[in-house]
Amino acid sequence: MQNPDSFESQHRELKPGKSSFFSGGSSSKKKNDSPFGLFFLGCIMIGFALPIVWMNERKQVKIYKLIDRARNDAISISSPKSVSDGDNFKLVHTSGDTSTQEPV
């Protein structure tokens, strides 16, 4: 078992910026990091982020328009047996049991 005094004395000798077990490694702040460089890097990252957000929003609007169009164009029928040939190539909504003569 370790002497508690030796444990404390080891950690009192640590200097700021040095790596230790408790700090998780070396310090993240380096002497040569300038705030202007970090600001410039942040501006570049924002420059890449804005078009990505724009494209994602555009995709979501396309999906919303497609769902809205399908909702407006859908034809509701009361029974699957009341399907007519006029409903071919249309979006048809029905509820109930469906079956086929041939395996699908």
Residue pairs with C-beta under 8 A, 6 or more apart in sequence:
11 20
11 22
14 20
16 27
17 26
17 27
17 29
18 26
18 27
19 25
19 26
19 27
70 91
73 90
73 91
74 91
74 92
74 93
75 87
75 90
75 91
75 92
75 93
76 92
76 93
76 94
77 83
77 87
77 92
77 93
77 94
78 94
79 94
79 96
80 94
80 96
80 97
80 98
83 92
83 94
